[in-house]
Amino acid sequence: MRALNQKKAIARSVQKPKHRRIAVPKLDTRLTDAEHFLLPTYNRQPFVLTHGRGAYVYDSAGKKYLDFLGGIAVNALGHAHPRIVKVIRREAAHAIHLSNLYHNAYQGPLARKLAEISGMDRVFFSNSGSEAADGALKLARLCARTASDAPDKPRAKHRILAMQNSFHGRTFGAVSVTSTEKYRLPFAPLVPGVEFVDFNDLADLESKFDDTVCAIILETIQGEGGIHAVTEAFWNRARSLATQHGALLIADEIQCGLGRSGRYFAYQKFSSNPDIVLVAKPLAAGLPLGAILTTEAVASRVSPGLHGTTFGGGPLICATALEFLGIIESEKLLANIRARGVELREGLAKLAAKFDFIREVRGEGLILGLELSIDGNPFVAEALRQGLLINCTHDFTLRLLPPFVITRAQVREFLRLFELVLAKTPKSVSAAPAQATASPRRLAQSASR
Ligand SMILES: Cc1ncc(COP(=O)(O)O)c(C=O)c1O
């Protein structure tokens, strides 16, 4: 009898019409669950993004957005690039994770490739940018250690110089070298020995550098801080002071690196290399992977057991990162980044001439910022209405991080939509009109993500 009932139930369910109308729930449980069960660390937009194709993403209502944020500089190949999808499928069926106790087929080749394009010698794989930044600070302290230092006592050479207006991540080490007070102060006391230098201020740098400094860390192009590039003079002075005082120069290229500036690395426009390069965001085309790239001299201080990670550098993720770097080469994306970057800059310059609240257009390649004299957040909201994903950082700078695969037609589409956004957004009156061009130090204090 029970079996018969079950059969009937199955038959009933099979006979249900295929395209039954699905009642739209009044409350979307995906949103209410998020609201009730996630730690409230983000002010998320009130809709669900479901999938993407190339430079576009779609929400659960079917609305299409041109994605000029790319998951904050992560989705450099856009969404669902066929070669990335293929590698992930293939490797998922082989081995997702093995362990750093064993070799896998892709970690060594990926390290070689990263060393070749960066001018570095050795690589450590992490799971995120913050973890890479933390590891780099540990390496700096390690390299500063001398044979006469007691292992458990503070030593003279321990100071780390970081930049005002910087962002290096959220872990304790990374947030200790991040200047924004609202990210730092609630967690004090932080890692000791960190001092901030005014970005691109040579005199401030020189006054703080001495033999007690073990590292200077800077973003070659500050991303979160509103797209400010390091000047050649500051880079050269940081390099020479670091060499003179036996400190490590750490270039955080987590946001601007791996092609975004139009070169593999933004520091490659200068004539000298850093001692450590940090990468993450686009490296594995959306899968979480970061890396510390460094010199043989730094690597010579490292021995097994000193530093490590469970997940970093697994086979699936490294195979994907190798494919990502292969695609940059075979699709000639560095050239595309430079060409599309120029078109965007030219289009934005025209808009700046038309809308007087645009104070400045900054950036290189496909990392661009528009500094406004008024609050930028309403523009992000209007952009969403117009089907455009952009972001506002430090309240006054609109940040554009389109994918490397963006086409000329999509740049034109963006400029058309963006002009509408600039025209339609209700303009707020700035509390202090000069605020947007205030010193990076003050901006750092008022920053919001
Ligand atoms: C320059 C820079 N460094 C470090 C980080 C931290 O990386 P993650 O969020 O992967 O920890 C970010 C993230 O935005 C970044 O932009």
The ligand as an ORCA input file, in Angstrom:
! r2SCAN-3c Opt
* xyz 0 1
  C      46.362     47.024     -2.864
  C      45.680     45.965     -2.067
  N      46.383     45.227     -1.198
  C      45.830     44.251     -0.471
  C      44.481     43.967     -0.577
  C      43.882     42.876      0.242
  O      43.607     41.777     -0.556
  P      42.513     40.685     -0.087
  O      41.208     41.381     -0.025
  O      42.608     39.628     -1.161
  O      42.963     40.184      1.232
  C      43.698     44.708     -1.472
  C      42.246     44.453     -1.575
  O      41.465     45.283     -1.962
  C      44.312     45.727     -2.225
  O      43.588     46.465     -3.081
*
